[in-house]
């Protein structure tokens, strides 16, 4: 929703995005043709959020490989949430998500089996992804 709103989609377009094509497919109707891309030609954001996004991008390959964050990219992203730039609420949301992700990620070596490891990795990914969405859509 944040990404769609940041791109400038109307409420009608968001409803179509979330349910329209899915409902048509479920009803056996063909989907609509893809629409033209929307959004600004230039993407701008506060530097703290750009840093957070980049650090989170750096952390993902380690998570996908089910390795620990040995070079501390998640910690760098957490440090960037301490910057005072007028976006306290969003930085607090990101920090809360990343602290939870960090603590969960640390349990990955203790996974008892493949199902546990997959659950930990996927849940950690989701927390990081949510934090990244907030970072990328704030102030854009």
Contact map, one row per residue, 1 for C-alpha under 8 A:
11111000000001000000000000000000000000000000000000000000000000000000000000000000000000000000000000000000000000000000000000000000000000000000
11111100000000000000000000000000000000000000000000000000000000000000000000000000000000000000000000000000000000000000000000000000000011001000
11111110000000000000000000000000000000000000000000000000000000000000000000000000000000000000000000000000000000000000000000000000000010001000
11111111100001000000000000000000000000000000000000000000000000000000000000000000000000000000000000000000000000000000000000000000000000000000
11111111110000000000000000000000000000000000000000000000000000000000000000000000000000000000000000000000000000000000000000000000000000000000
01111111100000000000000000000000000000100000000000000000000000000000000000000000000000000000000000000000000000000000000000000000000000001001
00111111100000000000000000000000000001110000000000000000000000000000000000000000000000000000000000000000000000000000000000000000000000000000
00011111110000000000000000000000000001100000000000000000000000000000000000000000000000000000000000000000000000000000000000000000000000000000
00011111111111000000000000000000000001000000000000000000000000000000000000000000000000000000000000000000000000000000000000000000000000000000
00001001111111000000000000000000000000000000000000000000000000000000000000000000000000000000000000000000000000000000000000000000000000000000
00000000111111100000000000000000000000000000000000000000000000000000000000000000000000000000000000000000000000000000000000000000000000000000
00000000111111110000000000000000000000000000000000000000000000000000000000000000000000000000000000000000000000000000000000000000000000000000
00000000111111111000000000000000000000000000000000000000000000000000000000000000000000000000000000000000000000000000000000000000000000000000
10010000111111111100000000000000000000000000000000000000000000000000000000000000000000000000000000000000000000000000000000000000000000000000
00000000001111111111000000000000000000000000000000000000000000000000000000000000000000000000000000000000000000000000000000000000000000000000
00000000000111111111100000000000000000000000000000000000000000000000000000000000000000000000000000000000000000000000000000000000000000000000
00000000000011111111100000000000000000000000000000000000000000000000000000000000000000000000000000000000000000000000000000000000000000000000
00000000000001111111110000000000000000000000000000000000000000000000000000000000000000000000000000000000000000000000000000000000000000000000
00000000000000111111111000000000000000000000000000000000000000000000000000000000000000000000000000000000000000000000000000000000000000000000
00000000000000111111111100000000000000000000000000000000000000000000000000000000000000000000000000000000000000000000000000000000000000000000
00000000000000011111111110000011000000000000000000000000000000000000000000000000000000000000000000000000000000000000000000000000000000000000
00000000000000000111111111000000000000000000000000000000000000000000000000000000000000000000000000000000000000000000000000000000000000000000
00000000000000000011111111100000000000000000000000000000000000000000000000000000000000000000000000000000000000000000000000000000000000000000
00000000000000000001111111111110000000000000000000000000000000000000000000000000000000000000000000000000000000000000000000000000000000000000
00000000000000000000111111111110000000000000000000000000000000000000000000000000000000000000000000000000000000000000000000000000000000000000
00000000000000000000011111111000000000000000000000000000000000000000000000000000000000000000000000000000000000000000000000000000000000000000
00000000000000000000001111111000000000000000000000000000000000000000000000000000000000000000000000000000000000000000000000000000000000000000
00000000000000000000000111111100000000000000000000000000000000000000000000000000000000000000000000000000000000000000000000000000000000000000
00000000000000000000000111111110000000000000000000000000000000000000000000000000000000000000000000000000000000000000000000000000000000000000
00000000000000000000000110011111000000000000000000000000000000000000000000000000000000000000000000000000000000000000000000000000000000000000
00000000000000000000100110001111100000000000000000000000000000000000000000000000000000000000000000000000000000000000000000000000000000000000
00000000000000000000100000000111110000000000000000000000000000000000000000000000000000000000000000000000000000000000000000000000000000000000
00000000000000000000000000000011111000000000000000000000000000000000000000000000000000000000000000000000000000000000000000000000000000000000
00000000000000000000000000000001111100000000000000000000000000000000000000000000000000000000000000000000000000000000000000000000000000000000
00000000000000000000000000000000111110000000000000000000000000000000000000000000000000000000000000000000000000000000000000000000000000000000
00000000000000000000000000000000011111000000000000000000000000000000000000000000000000000000000000000000000000000000000000000000000000000000
00000000000000000000000000000000001111100000000000000000000000000000000000000000000000000000000000000000000000000000000000000000000000000000
00000011100000000000000000000000000111110000000000000000000000000000000000000000000000000000000000000000000000000000000000000000000000000000
00000111000000000000000000000000000011111000000000000000000000000000000000000000000000000000000000000000000000000000000000000000000000000000
00000010000000000000000000000000000001111110000000000000000000000000000000000000000000000000000000000000000000000000000000000000000000000000
00000000000000000000000000000000000000111110000000000000000000000000000000000000000000000000000000000000000000000000000000000000000000000000
00000000000000000000000000000000000000011111000000000000000000000000000000000000000000000000000000000000000000000000000000000000000000000000
00000000000000000000000000000000000000011111100000000000000000000000000000000000000000000000000000000000000000000000000000000000000000000001
00000000000000000000000000000000000000000111110000000000000000000000000000000000000000000000000000000000000000000000000000000000000000000011
00000000000000000000000000000000000000000011111011000000000000000000000000000000000000000000000000000000000000000000000000000000000000010111
00000000000000000000000000000000000000000001111111000000000000000000000000000000000010000000000000000000000000000000000000000000000000000010
00000000000000000000000000000000000000000000111111100000000000000000000000000000000000000000000000000000000000000000000000000000000000000000
00000000000000000000000000000000000000000000011111110000000000000000000000000001101010000000000000000000000000000000000000000000000000000000
00000000000000000000000000000000000000000000111111111000000000000000000000000001000000000000000000000000000000000000000000000000000000110100
00000000000000000000000000000000000000000000111111111100000000000000000000000000000000000000000000000000000000000000000000000000000000110000
00000000000000000000000000000000000000000000001111111110000000000000000000001001000000000000000000000000000000000000000000000000000000000000
00000000000000000000000000000000000000000000000111111111000000000000000000011101100000000000000000000000000000000000000000000000000100100000
00000000000000000000000000000000000000000000000011111111100000000000000000001000000000000000000000000000000000000000000000000000000100110000
00000000000000000000000000000000000000000000000001111111110000000000000000000000000000000000000000000000000000000000000000000000000000000000
00000000000000000000000000000000000000000000000000111111111000000000000011011000000000000000000000000000000000000000000000000000000000000000
00000000000000000000000000000000000000000000000000011111111100000000000011001000000000000000000000000000000000000000000000000001000100000000
00000000000000000000000000000000000000000000000000001111111110000000000000000000000000000000000000000000000000000000000000000000000000000000
00000000000000000000000000000000000000000000000000000111111111000000000010000000000000000000000000000000000000000000000000000000000000000000
00000000000000000000000000000000000000000000000000000011111111100000100111000000000000000000000000000000000000000000000000000000000000000000
00000000000000000000000000000000000000000000000000000001111111110000000000000000000000000000000000000000000000000000000000001000000000000000
00000000000000000000000000000000000000000000000000000000111111111000000000000000000000000000000000000000000000000000000000000000000000000000
00000000000000000000000000000000000000000000000000000000011111111111100000000000000000000000000000000000000000000000000000000000000000000000
00000000000000000000000000000000000000000000000000000000001111111111100000000000000000000000000000000000000000000000000010001000000000000000
00000000000000000000000000000000000000000000000000000000000111111110000000000000000000000000000000000000000000000000000010000000000000000000
00000000000000000000000000000000000000000000000000000000000011111110000000000000000000000000000000000000000000000000000000000000000000000000
00000000000000000000000000000000000000000000000000000000000001111111000000000000000000000000000000000000000100000000000010000000000000000000
00000000000000000000000000000000000000000000000000000000000001111111110000000000000000000000000000000000000000000000000000000000000000000000
00000000000000000000000000000000000000000000000000000000000001100111110000000000000000000000000000000000110100000000000000000000000000000000
00000000000000000000000000000000000000000000000000000000001001100011111111000000000000000000000000000000000000000000000000000000000000000000
00000000000000000000000000000000000000000000000000000000000000000011111100000000000000000000000000000000000000000000000000000000000000000000
00000000000000000000000000000000000000000000000000000000000000000000111110000000000000000000000000000000000000000000000000000000000000000000
00000000000000000000000000000000000000000000000000000000001000000000111111110000000000000000000000000000000000000000000000000000000000000000
00000000000000000000000000000000000000000000000000000011011000000000101111111000000000000000000000000000000000000000000000000000000000000000
00000000000000000000000000000000000000000000000000000011001000000000100111111100000000000000000001000100000000000000000000000000000000000000
00000000000000000000000000000000000000000000000000000000000000000000000111111110000000000000000000000000000000000000000000000000000000000000
00000000000000000000000000000000000000000000000000010010000000000000000111111111000000000000000000000000000000000000000000000000000000000000
00000000000000000000000000000000000000000000000000111011000000000000000011111111100000000000000000000000000000000000000000000000000000000000
00000000000000000000000000000000000000000000000000010000000000000000000001111111110000000000001001100000000000000000000000000000000000000000
00000000000000000000000000000000000000000000000000000000000000000000000000111111111000000000000000000000000000000000000000000000000000000000
00000000000000000000000000000000000000000000000110110000000000000000000000011111111000000000000000000000000000000000000000000000000000000000
00000000000000000000000000000000000000000000000100010000000000000000000000001111111000000011011000000000000000000000000000000000000000000000
00000000000000000000000000000000000000000000000000000000000000000000000000000111111100000010000000000000000000000000000000000000000000000000
00000000000000000000000000000000000000000000000100000000000000000000000000000011111110000000000000000000000000000000000000000000000000000000
00000000000000000000000000000000000000000000000000000000000000000000000000000000011111110000000000000000000000000000000000000000000000000000
00000000000000000000000000000000000000000000010100000000000000000000000000000000001111110000000000000000000000000000000000000000000000000000
00000000000000000000000000000000000000000000000000000000000000000000000000000000000111110000000000000000000000000000000000000000000000000000
00000000000000000000000000000000000000000000000000000000000000000000000000000000000111111110000000000000000000000000000000000000000000000000
00000000000000000000000000000000000000000000000000000000000000000000000000000000000111111111000000000000000000000000000000000000000000000000
00000000000000000000000000000000000000000000000000000000000000000000000000000000000000111111100000000000000000000000000000000000000000000000
00000000000000000000000000000000000000000000000000000000000000000000000000000000000000111111110000000000000000000000000000000000000001100100
00000000000000000000000000000000000000000000000000000000000000000000000000000000110000111111111000000000000000000000000000000000000000000000
00000000000000000000000000000000000000000000000000000000000000000000000000000000100000011111111100000000000000000000000000000000000000000000
00000000000000000000000000000000000000000000000000000000000000000000000000000000000000001111111110000000000000000000000000000000001001000000
00000000000000000000000000000000000000000000000000000000000000000000000000000000100000000111111111000000000000000000000000000000001101100000
00000000000000000000000000000000000000000000000000000000000000000000000000000100100000000011111111100000000000000000000000000000001000000000
00000000000000000000000000000000000000000000000000000000000000000000000000000000000000000001111111110000000000000000000000000000000000000000
00000000000000000000000000000000000000000000000000000000000000000000000000000000000000000000111111111000000000000000000000000011011000000000
00000000000000000000000000000000000000000000000000000000000000000000000001000100000000000000011111111100000000000000000000000011001000000000
00000000000000000000000000000000000000000000000000000000000000000000000000000100000000000000001111111110000000000000000000000000000000000000
00000000000000000000000000000000000000000000000000000000000000000000000000000000000000000000000111111111000000000000000000000010000000000000
00000000000000000000000000000000000000000000000000000000000000000000000000000000000000000000000011111111100000000000000000111011000000000000
00000000000000000000000000000000000000000000000000000000000000000000000001000000000000000000000001111111110000000000000000010000000000000000
00000000000000000000000000000000000000000000000000000000000000000000000000000000000000000000000000111111111000000000000000000000000000000000
00000000000000000000000000000000000000000000000000000000000000000000000000000000000000000000000000011111111100000000000100010000000000000000
00000000000000000000000000000000000000000000000000000000000000000001000000000000000000000000000000001111111100000000000110010000000000000000
00000000000000000000000000000000000000000000000000000000000000000001000000000000000000000000000000000111111110000000000000000000000000000000
00000000000000000000000000000000000000000000000000000000000000000000000000000000000000000000000000000011111111100000000100000000000000000000
00000000000000000000000000000000000000000000000000000000000000000101000000000000000000000000000000000001111111100000100110000000000000000000
00000000000000000000000000000000000000000000000000000000000000000000000000000000000000000000000000000000011111100000000000000000000000000000
00000000000000000000000000000000000000000000000000000000000000000000000000000000000000000000000000000000001111110000000000000000000000000000
00000000000000000000000000000000000000000000000000000000000000000000000000000000000000000000000000000000001111111101100100000000000000000000
00000000000000000000000000000000000000000000000000000000000000000000000000000000000000000000000000000000000001111101100000000000000000000000
00000000000000000000000000000000000000000000000000000000000000000000000000000000000000000000000000000000000000111111100000000000000000000000
00000000000000000000000000000000000000000000000000000000000000000000000000000000000000000000000000000000000000111111110000000000000000000000
00000000000000000000000000000000000000000000000000000000000000000000000000000000000000000000000000000000000000001111111000000000000000000000
00000000000000000000000000000000000000000000000000000000000000000000000000000000000000000000000000000000000000111111111100000000000000000000
00000000000000000000000000000000000000000000000000000000000000000000000000000000000000000000000000000000000100111111111110000000000000000000
00000000000000000000000000000000000000000000000000000000000000000000000000000000000000000000000000000000000000000111111111000000000000000000
00000000000000000000000000000000000000000000000000000000000000000000000000000000000000000000000000000000000000000011111111100000000000000000
00000000000000000000000000000000000000000000000000000000000000000000000000000000000000000000000000000001101100100001111111110000000000000000
00000000000000000000000000000000000000000000000000000000000000110100000000000000000000000000000000000000100100000000111111111000000000000000
00000000000000000000000000000000000000000000000000000000000000000000000000000000000000000000000000000000000000000000011111111100000000000000
00000000000000000000000000000000000000000000000000000000000000000000000000000000000000000000000000001000000000000000001111111110000000000000
00000000000000000000000000000000000000000000000000000000000000000000000000000000000000000000000000001101100000000000000111111111000000000000
00000000000000000000000000000000000000000000000000000000000100100000000000000000000000000000000000001000000000000000000011111111100000000000
00000000000000000000000000000000000000000000000000000000000000000000000000000000000000000000000000000000000000000000000001111111110000000000
00000000000000000000000000000000000000000000000000000000000000000000000000000000000000000000000011011000000000000000000000111111111000000000
00000000000000000000000000000000000000000000000000000001000000000000000000000000000000000000000011001000000000000000000000011111111100000000
00000000000000000000000000000000000000000000000000000000000000000000000000000000000000000000000000000000000000000000000000001111111110000000
00000000000000000000000000000000000000000000000000000000000000000000000000000000000000000000000010000000000000000000000000000111111111000000
00000000000000000000000000000000000000000000000000000000000000000000000000000000000000000000111011000000000000000000000000000011111111100000
00000000000000000000000000000000000000000000000000011001000000000000000000000000000000000000010000000000000000000000000000000001111111110000
01100000000000000000000000000000000000000000000000000000000000000000000000000000000000000000000000000000000000000000000000000000111111111000
01000000000000000000000000000000000000000000000000000000000000000000000000000000000000000100110000000000000000000000000000000000011111111100
00000000000000000000000000000000000000000000000011011000000000000000000000000000000000000100010000000000000000000000000000000000001111111100
00000000000000000000000000000000000000000000100011001000000000000000000000000000000000000000000000000000000000000000000000000000000111111101
01100100000000000000000000000000000000000000000000000000000000000000000000000000000000000000000000000000000000000000000000000000000011111111
00000000000000000000000000000000000000000000100010000000000000000000000000000000000000000100000000000000000000000000000000000000000001111111
00000000000000000000000000000000000000000001110000000000000000000000000000000000000000000000000000000000000000000000000000000000000000001111
00000100000000000000000000000000000000000011100000000000000000000000000000000000000000000000000000000000000000000000000000000000000000011111
